[in-house]
Amino acid sequence: MKKIKEILGAFLDVLGLELHNLSYYPIYWCCMVVLPLLVIFFFTDIMQEELPKNLPVGIVNLDNTTTSRKIIRKFDSFQLTDIKAFYPNVTEARKAMQKNEIYGYLLLPKGLSEDLIGNRQPHVSFYYNNSILLAGSLAYKEMRAISTMGNSAYTLAKMQKMGYTDRDIMIFLQPITIDEHPVGNPYLNYNAYLSGIILPSCIALFIFLMTAYSIGAEIKFGRSKTLMMKAHNSILIALTGKMLPHTIIFTLIIWFYQYWLYVHLGFPYECPYWHMMFVGYLLVLASQGLAIFIFGIMPSLRMSMSICALWGVLSFSISGFTFPVDAMDPSLRLLSWLFPMRNYFMIYQINIFHGYPMHYAFEYFVALSAFIFLPILVLKHIKKALNEFEYIP
């Protein structure tokens, strides 16, 4: 009984010490509360229209005929792009694109109508700025669509004059009709898909950085020996008492993100709400476990934070939500298991997004849980660092 009281007393002493650090140093509240909330509100607000709309584009109409003007009017009716200006030549349009006044321009060449009437294949060119990936891709999509539709519109009019029925014309123009049924995201909501994985990735990055910083700061500011004294030289008590407030705060942040997306904004989810909360809590523990493990391997504030930052940023690419992991090199597919966000994304995709039972993602739950126990491998090294290491700037 006395031993239990001593352990509990040491734990409360370490907990009180960490609560004092959280209240005294603004960096903790800034990086644990303010910035994560700003990220949540920023991404959900910037993509509230699902996709950027009315992207400015330009037109270079060298043909200047009824046909080219019909194509331009049809192009102007598209939602994603907006014709901002007409340019007399390619040089002026290129200068406007280089000044970021437009994201691309459509070039209708001279003789376009004559080529269509003479059954010759006209060359319609479009140029877009792909250094801004999303805007450039959307502008490319719209300009390519109008280029195809311009030819189809002329073919439609010509076949009608030749006496073809509407059914025969549609069979010729569109031999295959697509019947689309999106699963999990029936509204094709771009925001629902991206925010559901970008936001936890950002929160996990903050967890990585603040976990490594909070341990390394004890050595940097000369508090490590006091910490170990309060913990009765038990590294397990020291880390548990120190990380508990961080775990609670980050868990509340990730639960708030889930409430904001799936309750307040009404994004679709196909699993019980408690299941989603449990997965979020598991992600917090896994991120903390990996960050502690990284610090244990390199017990230096600068190096551990650098590695955590690198690991967190790479999570955005190797998680699989921008490029499928199965299409990556086999070595990268194997490496992806070492990222908590990869396992979280698979659980999110299988259970939350598509509504399959939890056991369908069993291996990913096991992999995500394994990160929680990684610090066990480096406890002795961390203890030695806190007791003996001196901070070297």
N, C-alpha and C positions, 0 to 999 in steps of 0.2 A: 504493500500500500504506500509506503514511504517512497519507494522507487517511482511509482506512478505519479505521485505528487511532485517529485523532483522533475520528472520528464515534462509534466504539464506546466510546471512553473517556468522551466527553461523555454518551452514552446511559447508561452505567453510573453515572456521577456523579449524573445526574438520578434514575435508578432508586433509588440508595442514599438520596438525599435524600427521596424519596417514601416509601420503606420506613421511614425514621426518623419521618416525620410519622404514618404509620399506627400505628406502635408507641407513639408519644408521646402522641397525642391520642385519648382514649377515644371521642370522638364517631364516629370512623371505624368502629371495631369494633362499636359499639352499633348504628349505622344500616346497616352493611354485612353484619353477621353475626347479631347477637343479635335485632334486631327482625324481619328476614326469616324467621328460624327460628321465632320466636314466632308470626308470622302463619301460617306453614305448619302448625304444630301446632294453632293455635287453630281455623282454619277446618276442617281435616280432622277435628278432634275434635268441634266443635260440630255438624257435619252427619254424624256417623258413623252415625246412624240414618236417613240419607237425607232425611227430613222431620221437623220437630217433631211430636211426638205428645202425646196427652193434654192438649191445650190446654183450660184451664178455661173452661166456659161455664155459663150458668144457664138455668132453666126457670121460666116464669110460666104455670101451668096453671089457667086460669079455667074450663075445661070440667069437669075432674075426673070423667071417665067411663071406661068400659072401653076405648073407642077411643083416647082421649087418652093413657091409661096404656100402651097397646100401642105407640103412636108414641114415647113417651119411652123405653120399654125398647129399642126398635129403635135409637133415637138413641144410647143409652148403649153400644151394641155397636160403634159406630164407633171406629176407631183414633186418628184425629187429634184428636178432642175428648173431653173428660171432663166429665160433669155434676157440677159442684162443689156447687151449692146450688139449692134451690127457693125462689122468692120469691112472696110473697102478691100483689104488684101490680107494675106497671111502674115505679113510682117507686123502690121498693127495688132492683129490678134495675138501673135506670139509675144509681143511686148507686154500686152495686158495680162497674159497668163504668167509671165515672169514677174510682174509686179503684184501677183496674187489678187488681181482684180476679178479674175474668172478662174474656174477650175479646169476649163477645157473649151474647145470650140469645134464647131462642125463646119466642114468645108464642102459646099455644094459646087462642083466644077462647072465650067462653061460647057454647054452642049449636053447637059444632063437629060433634058426632055427629049432631044433628038435621039440620043442613044436608047432611051426607053421605047420611043416610038419605032425605031429601027431594029428592035430586038437585039441591040448590042448591050453588053454588060458595062454599065457606067461605074466609075470608081469614085465612091463617096469616102472622103477621108475625115477622120476626127482625131483630135489631139487632146490629151488630158494630162494633168499633173499628178502623177502617181507617187510623188514624194510625200503627199498627204494621203495616206493609204485609203482611208474610208471614203473621203470626198472624191478622190480620183477614181476609185472603183465604181462608185455610184454614178458618177458622170459618164464613165465608160459604158456602163450597163444601159443607161438611157439613150446615149448616142448610137450605140450598136442596135438597140431596138428600133429606133426611128429609121435607121438606114435600111433595116430589113422590111419594116412596114411600108416604107416609101415604094419599094419595088412591088410589094404585095398589093398595094392600093391600085397601082397602075395595071397590074395583071388582072385584078378583080374587075375593073372598068372595061378592060379589053375583052374579057371572057363574057361579060354581060352583053356587050354589043354583038358578040358572035352567037348569041342565043343559048348559052349554057344556063342550066337551072342553078339556083342558089346551092342546092345539095351537091351538084357536080363540082361547082366552084370550090366549096369548102373541102370536099374530098381531095381536090388538087392542091389547094393551098395548105391545108392542115390534115394530112392523111391519118395522123394519130392524135386523138383527143386525150388530154391528161385529166384524170380524175384524182385529185389530190386530197389526202386525208392525213394531215399532220398529227402525230401522236405526242401527247404531253404538253404541247404548246399550240392548241388549235387556232389561236388568233395570229400565229406567226409574229408574236411580239418580240422584237429584237431586244428590248429592254429586259424582259422577263428572263431571257436566256443569258445575256451577258452579265447583268447586275447580280444574278444569282451565283456567279462564280468569281467575277472580278472583285466584288466587295469582300468576301471571305479571304481571298488571296491577299488583299491589302491589309486586312486585319491580322492575318497570319504573319505578314511582314513586320507589322508593328510589334507583335508578340515576340518574334525572333529578336528584334533589336533591343527591346526593353528588358527582356530576360537576360541577355548577355550583358547589357549595360548595368543592370542592377547588381549583378554579382561582381563584375569588374570594377564598378565604382567603389565597392568596399575596399579593394586593394588600392585604387587610385587615391582615395581620400583618407587612407590610413585608418579605416574603421573595421578592417577584417579581423584583427585580433580581438577587438571588443565584441564583435559578432560571435566569434567562437567561444569567448568567455561566457557570454550570455547563454549560449547553447550548451554549456558544460562540455565543450570540445566535441560535440556530436555533430557531424556534418549532415546527418539525416534530419536532425531537429532544426539546424540552421537553414537548410534549403527549404524544408517544409514550411517553417514559420515565415520565411522570407517570401516564398512564392505564393502563399495562400491569398494575400490581398490582390496580387496580380491576377490570379486565377479567377477570383470573384469578379473583379472589374471587367476583365476581358470577356468573361462568360456573359455578363450583363450586356456588354456592348454587342456581342454576336447575337444574343437573343433579341436585342432591340432591332438589329438589322433584319432579322427574320420576321419580327412583328411588322416592321415598316414595309417590307416588300410584300409579304404574303397575306397580311391582314389589312393594313392601312391602304396599300396600293392595289390589293386584290390580285396579285400575280398567282398563276395556277400552281397548285402542288397536289400530289396524288398520294400522300401518306398521312398518317395521324400526326397532329401537330407536336405531340410529345416526342415522337420519333425524330422530327427535325431538330428539336431542342437538344436531344441527346447527342445527335451527330455534331452539332455546333459545340457542345461542351467537350466532346471527344477531340475535336480539332484544336481547341485551346490547350488541352493537356498534351496532345501530341506535339504541338508547336513548342511549348515550353520544354518538353522533354528533349527534343532535338537541339534546342538552343543551349540547354545546360550541358548536353553531351559535347557540343562543339566547343563550349568554353572549357570543358574538362580536358579536351584534346589540346587546345591552345589557350591556356589561362592568361591571356593578355586582352585587355579591354579593346585595344585597337584591332588586333587580328581577329578576335572572336566576332566582333561586330561586323567587320568586313566580310567574313565568311558567311555570317547570317544574312547580311544584305544580299550577297551574291546568290545564296541559296533561295532566298525569298523572291528575288527578281526572276531567277531561272524557272521558278514555279509557274509563272505566267505562261511560259512557252512549253514546258514539258508536261503540263497537266493534261493537255489533250483537247482543250476546248477551242483552240484556234487552229490546230493542225493535229490530225489523228495520230496517236502514239503508235498504232499498228502499222502506219506507213513510214515510221522513222527507222533509222538504222537499228539492227538488233541490240547493239551495245547501249543505245539510248533507251530502248524499250526496257532493258534490264535496269538501267540507271533510274528510270522513272519511279521505281518502287521505293527509292530513297527520299522521295519528296512527299510530305504529308498531304499537300494539296492535290497530288495525283490521285491518292486513295480517297480523299474527300470528294473529288470530282466524280469518281466512279460511283461512290455511294449516292451522291446527289443525282447523278444521271439515272441510276438503276431504281433507287427507292423513292426519292423525292419527286423527280421529274416524270418518271414513268409509272410509279406506284407498285412496283413489284415488292413482294415480302422481303424482310431483312435478310433472310438466309440466302437470297440470290446474290448478295454482295458480301458473303461471309469472309472470303479471303481478304477483301479490302478492309473490313472491320478489324481483322486480325493484324493486318499490316499497319493500320493506323494506330491500333492499341500498342503495338510493339514499340513505337517511338516513346511512349510514356515510361517504359522501363529502361531505356537507353542510359539514363544517368547512373544507374547502378554500376555500370562498367567503369565509370570515371570518378566515383565518389572519393576514393583515396587520393587521387591526383588533385581534385578540387580542395580537399581538406589540407593537403600539403601547401597548395598555393595560398590559401587564406591564412595559414599559420606562419608561412616562411617567406613568401614572395614579397618583394618590394617593387613599387611601381616605377617603371622606367619610361619617361616621356618619349 
